[in-house]
Structure formats: C-alpha cells, structure tokens
Amino acid sequence: MRRGLYEDGAFRHYAPRIDYDRVMAEALSARSRLESPDALLAYWSKQYALGDELKPIINVLREAGLVT
C-alpha cells in the first residue's frame, strides 16, 4: 500500500494531495455564512479519500483558529 507524507509530518495511507488553500477558502466561506463545519468535513472526507482520518485538515483549520 502506498503512503504519503502530509504537511503535518504524519504518514497516512495514500490519498490525493490535499489542496489546503481550497480547504481554507471553503472553511472561511462556511464560517462567514455561520454554517456548521460538519457538512464540510464529510465533503472533504470523500473529496480527499480520507475516510475518518481528517487530522491533516483539522490541524490546518485549528492553526487558523477556525476549529477548537
């Protein structure tokens, strides 16, 4: 099985590279509309074939102050 190194330094099972700029823009847009991030997390899980392993995305959003 192929594995990839993500920006948070962790090895994950291979998935398409995450477009963090797009993720951030989508998160900021949802925040401005006061939407829950749950729908976005489900979308990203499918979009990037991450399943339940959303740590790379959550870490980036946490650093930006968008999730706690």
DSSP file (Angstrom, degrees, kcal/mol; ACC not computed):
  #  RESIDUE AA STRUCTURE BP1 BP2  ACC     N-H-->O    O-->H-N    N-H-->O    O-->H-N    TCO  KAPPA ALPHA  PHI   PSI    X-CA   Y-CA   Z-CA
    1    1 A M              0   0    0      0, 0.0     2,-0.2     0, 0.0     0, 0.0   0.000 360.0 360.0 360.0 135.5    0.0    0.0    0.0
    2    2 A R        -     0   0    0     12,-0.1    12,-2.6    11,-0.0     2,-0.3  -0.497 360.0-164.9 -78.4 147.3    1.3    3.4   -0.9
    3    3 A R  E     -A   13   0A   0     10,-0.3     2,-0.3    -2,-0.2    10,-0.2  -0.929   2.5-155.3-130.1 155.5    1.7    6.0    1.8
    4    4 A G  E     -A   12   0A   0      8,-2.2     8,-2.0    -2,-0.3     2,-0.6  -0.962  17.0-126.1-132.3 150.7    2.3    9.7    1.7
    5    5 A L  E     -A   11   0A   0     -2,-0.3     6,-0.2     6,-0.2     2,-0.1  -0.851  31.0-156.7 -95.2 123.0    3.8   12.3    4.0
    6    6 A Y    >   -     0   0    0      4,-2.0     3,-2.4    -2,-0.6    11,-0.0  -0.457  33.0 -96.2 -96.4 170.9    1.4   15.2    4.7
    7    7 A E  T 3  S+     0   0    0      1,-0.3    -1,-0.1    -2,-0.1    -2,-0.0   0.733 121.0  62.4 -60.2 -24.9    2.2   18.7    5.8
    8    8 A D  T 3  S-     0   0    0      2,-0.2    -1,-0.3     1,-0.1     3,-0.1   0.424 115.8-113.8 -83.2   5.0    1.6   17.8    9.5
    9    9 A G  S <  S+     0   0    0     -3,-2.4     2,-0.3     1,-0.3    -2,-0.1   0.432  76.1 125.6  83.9  -0.7    4.5   15.4    9.2
   10   10 A A        -     0   0    0     -5,-0.0    -4,-2.0     1,-0.0     2,-0.4  -0.666  60.6-124.5 -93.7 146.6    2.4   12.3    9.7
   11   11 A F  E     +A    5   0A   0     -2,-0.3     2,-0.3    -6,-0.2    -6,-0.2  -0.746  34.4 178.0 -86.2 135.1    2.3    9.4    7.4
   12   12 A R  E     -A    4   0A   0     -8,-2.0    -8,-2.2    -2,-0.4     3,-0.1  -0.900  40.3 -85.4-129.9 158.5   -1.1    8.5    6.1
   13   13 A H  E    S-A    3   0A   0     -2,-0.3   -10,-0.3   -10,-0.2   -11,-0.0  -0.393  71.8 -76.7 -59.3 146.6   -2.4    5.9    3.7
   14   14 A Y        +     0   0    0    -12,-2.6    -1,-0.1    -3,-0.0   -12,-0.1  -0.179  67.0 154.4 -54.3 131.7   -2.1    7.3    0.2
   15   15 A A        -     0   0    0     -3,-0.1    34,-0.1    35,-0.0     3,-0.1  -0.951  53.4 -76.3-147.2 159.1   -4.8    9.8   -0.7
   16   16 A P        -     0   0    0      0, 0.0     3,-0.0     0, 0.0     0, 0.0  -0.262  65.2 -88.2 -55.7 146.9   -4.8   12.6   -3.2
   17   17 A R        -     0   0    0      1,-0.1     2,-0.4   -11,-0.0   -11,-0.0  -0.300  46.5-115.6 -56.7 139.4   -2.8   15.6   -2.0
   18   18 A I        -     0   0    0     -3,-0.1     2,-1.5     1,-0.1     3,-0.1  -0.659  13.3-137.3 -82.7 130.0   -5.0   17.9    0.0
   19   19 A D     >  -     0   0    0     -2,-0.4     4,-2.5     1,-0.2     3,-0.3  -0.691  25.4-178.5 -86.1  87.6   -5.5   21.4   -1.5
   20   20 A Y  H  > S+     0   0    0     -2,-1.5     4,-2.5     1,-0.2    -1,-0.2   0.807  77.0  56.9 -63.8 -31.0   -5.1   23.3    1.7
   21   21 A D  H  > S+     0   0    0      2,-0.2     4,-2.2     1,-0.2    -1,-0.2   0.925 110.7  44.0 -64.5 -42.7   -5.7   26.7    0.1
   22   22 A R  H  > S+     0   0    0     -3,-0.3     4,-2.7     2,-0.2     5,-0.2   0.913 112.3  52.3 -67.8 -42.1   -9.1   25.4   -1.2
   23   23 A V  H  X S+     0   0    0     -4,-2.5     4,-2.4     1,-0.2    -2,-0.2   0.931 111.0  48.0 -57.5 -46.2   -9.9   23.8    2.1
   24   24 A M  H  X S+     0   0    0     -4,-2.5     4,-2.7     2,-0.2     5,-0.2   0.912 111.5  49.5 -63.3 -43.5   -9.2   27.1    3.9
   25   25 A A  H  X S+     0   0    0     -4,-2.2     4,-2.2     1,-0.2    -1,-0.2   0.911 112.6  47.6 -62.8 -42.2  -11.3   29.2    1.4
   26   26 A E  H  X S+     0   0    0     -4,-2.7     4,-2.3     2,-0.2    -2,-0.2   0.888 112.5  49.6 -66.0 -38.7  -14.2   26.8    1.8
   27   27 A A  H  X S+     0   0    0     -4,-2.4     4,-2.4    -5,-0.2    -2,-0.2   0.913 111.7  47.6 -66.7 -42.9  -13.9   26.9    5.6
   28   28 A L  H  X S+     0   0    0     -4,-2.7     4,-2.2     2,-0.2    -2,-0.2   0.890 111.8  50.9 -65.5 -38.5  -13.8   30.7    5.7
   29   29 A S  H  X S+     0   0    0     -4,-2.2     4,-1.2    -5,-0.2    -2,-0.2   0.925 111.5  47.1 -63.9 -44.8  -16.8   30.8    3.4
   30   30 A A  H  <>S+     0   0    0     -4,-2.3     5,-2.8     1,-0.2     3,-0.2   0.891 111.5  52.2 -63.8 -39.2  -18.8   28.4    5.6
   31   31 A R  H ><5S+     0   0    0     -4,-2.4     3,-1.5     1,-0.2    -1,-0.2   0.902 105.9  53.3 -64.4 -40.7  -17.8   30.4    8.7
   32   32 A S  H 3<5S+     0   0    0     -4,-2.2    -1,-0.2     1,-0.3    -2,-0.2   0.786 111.0  47.2 -66.2 -25.8  -19.0   33.7    7.1
   33   33 A R  T 3<5S-     0   0    0     -4,-1.2    -1,-0.3    -3,-0.2    -2,-0.2   0.352 113.9-121.7 -93.2   4.9  -22.3   32.0    6.5
   34   34 A L  T < 5 +     0   0    0     -3,-1.5     2,-0.2     1,-0.2    -3,-0.2   0.824  57.6 158.1  58.0  35.3  -22.3   30.7   10.1
   35   35 A E      < -     0   0    0     -5,-2.8    -1,-0.2    -6,-0.1    -2,-0.1  -0.587  47.5-104.9 -87.9 151.7  -22.6   27.1    8.8
   36   36 A S    >   -     0   0    0     -2,-0.2     3,-0.6     1,-0.1     4,-0.5  -0.498  21.0-134.7 -70.4 141.7  -21.6   24.1   10.8
   37   37 A P  T 3> S+     0   0    0      0, 0.0     4,-2.7     0, 0.0     5,-0.2   0.594  88.4  89.9 -74.2  -8.4  -18.3   22.6    9.7
   38   38 A D  H 3> S+     0   0    0      1,-0.2     4,-2.1     2,-0.2     5,-0.2   0.899  86.1  48.2 -56.9 -44.5  -19.8   19.0    9.8
   39   39 A A  H <> S+     0   0    0     -3,-0.6     4,-2.2     1,-0.2    -1,-0.2   0.899 112.7  49.2 -64.0 -40.0  -21.0   19.1    6.2
   40   40 A L  H  > S+     0   0    0     -4,-0.5     4,-3.1     2,-0.2     5,-0.2   0.901 108.5  52.8 -66.0 -40.4  -17.6   20.3    5.0
   41   41 A L  H  X S+     0   0    0     -4,-2.7     4,-2.2     1,-0.2    -2,-0.2   0.910 110.3  47.8 -62.3 -41.2  -15.8   17.6    7.0
   42   42 A A  H  X S+     0   0    0     -4,-2.1     4,-1.6    -5,-0.2    -1,-0.2   0.909 112.9  49.3 -64.2 -41.7  -17.9   15.0    5.4
   43   43 A Y  H  X S+     0   0    0     -4,-2.2     4,-3.3     1,-0.2    -2,-0.2   0.939 112.4  46.6 -62.3 -48.4  -17.3   16.5    1.9
   44   44 A W  H  X S+     0   0    0     -4,-3.1     4,-2.6     1,-0.2     6,-0.3   0.872 106.4  59.3 -63.8 -36.8  -13.5   16.7    2.5
   45   45 A S  H  <>S+     0   0    0     -4,-2.2     5,-2.1    -5,-0.2     6,-1.1   0.911 115.4  34.9 -57.4 -42.9  -13.5   13.1    3.7
   46   46 A K  H ><5S+     0   0    0     -4,-1.6     3,-1.0     3,-0.2    -2,-0.2   0.909 115.7  55.2 -76.3 -44.3  -14.9   12.0    0.4
   47   47 A Q  H 3<5S+     0   0    0     -4,-3.3    -2,-0.2     1,-0.3    -3,-0.2   0.881 120.5  29.9 -57.6 -42.3  -13.1   14.5   -1.8
   48   48 A Y  T 3<5S-     0   0    0     -4,-2.6    -1,-0.3    -5,-0.2    -2,-0.2   0.237 106.2-120.8-106.2  12.4   -9.7   13.5   -0.5
   49   49 A A  T < 5 +     0   0    0     -3,-1.0    -3,-0.2    -5,-0.1    -4,-0.1   0.888  67.7 137.5  51.3  46.9  -10.5    9.8    0.2
   50   50 A L    > < -     0   0    0     -5,-2.1     3,-2.2    -6,-0.3     2,-0.2   0.621  36.4-167.9 -96.6 -15.9   -9.6   10.3    3.9
   51   51 A G  T 3  S-     0   0    0     -6,-1.1    -1,-0.3     1,-0.3    -3,-0.1  -0.454  73.9 -20.1  61.4-128.8  -12.4    8.3    5.5
   52   52 A D  T 3  S+     0   0    0     -2,-0.2     2,-1.5     1,-0.1    -1,-0.3   0.437 116.3  98.4 -89.5  -0.2  -12.3    9.1    9.2
   53   53 A E    <   +     0   0    0     -3,-2.2    -1,-0.1     1,-0.2    -2,-0.0  -0.573  36.3 142.5 -92.3  75.3   -8.7   10.3    9.1
   54   54 A L     >  +     0   0    0     -2,-1.5     4,-2.8     1,-0.2     3,-0.5   0.254  28.9 113.4 -98.4  11.5   -9.3   14.0    8.9
   55   55 A K  H  > S+     0   0    0      1,-0.2     4,-2.8     2,-0.2     5,-0.3   0.871  72.1  56.0 -54.6 -42.4   -6.3   15.1   11.1
   56   56 A P  H  > S+     0   0    0      0, 0.0     4,-1.3     0, 0.0    -1,-0.2   0.916 114.8  39.4 -58.7 -40.5   -4.4   16.8    8.3
   57   57 A I  H  > S+     0   0    0     -3,-0.5     4,-2.4     2,-0.2     5,-0.2   0.925 115.5  50.6 -73.4 -45.0   -7.3   19.1    7.6
   58   58 A I  H  X S+     0   0    0     -4,-2.8     4,-2.7     1,-0.2     5,-0.2   0.885 107.6  54.7 -62.4 -38.6   -8.4   19.6   11.2
   59   59 A N  H  X S+     0   0    0     -4,-2.8     4,-2.2    -5,-0.3    -1,-0.2   0.908 109.6  46.8 -61.1 -42.0   -4.8   20.6   12.1
   60   60 A V  H  X S+     0   0    0     -4,-1.3     4,-1.5    -5,-0.3    -2,-0.2   0.925 114.2  46.9 -66.2 -43.8   -4.7   23.2    9.4
   61   61 A L  H  <>S+     0   0    0     -4,-2.4     5,-2.7     1,-0.2     6,-0.7   0.872 111.2  52.5 -65.6 -36.6   -8.1   24.6   10.4
   62   62 A R  H ><5S+     0   0    0     -4,-2.7     3,-1.5     1,-0.2    -1,-0.2   0.924 107.0  51.5 -65.3 -44.1   -7.1   24.6   14.1
   63   63 A E  H 3<5S+     0   0    0     -4,-2.2    -1,-0.2     1,-0.3    -2,-0.2   0.827 109.4  51.2 -62.0 -31.0   -3.9   26.6   13.4
   64   64 A A  T 3<5S-     0   0    0     -4,-1.5    -1,-0.3    -5,-0.1    -2,-0.2   0.496 117.1-116.3 -83.5  -3.8   -6.1   29.1   11.5
   65   65 A G  T < 5S+     0   0    0     -3,-1.5    -3,-0.2    -4,-0.3    -2,-0.1   0.678  82.7 120.0  79.5  17.4   -8.4   29.4   14.5
   66   66 A L  S   <S+     0   0    0     -5,-2.7     2,-0.3    -6,-0.2    -4,-0.2   0.700  76.3  26.6 -90.0 -20.4  -11.4   28.0   12.6
   67   67 A V              0   0    0     -6,-0.7    -2,-0.2    -9,-0.2    -1,-0.1  -0.960 360.0 360.0-135.9 156.8  -11.9   25.0   14.9
   68   68 A T              0   0    0     -2,-0.3    -1,-0.1    -3,-0.1    -6,-0.0   0.399 360.0 360.0-110.9 360.0  -11.1   24.3   18.5
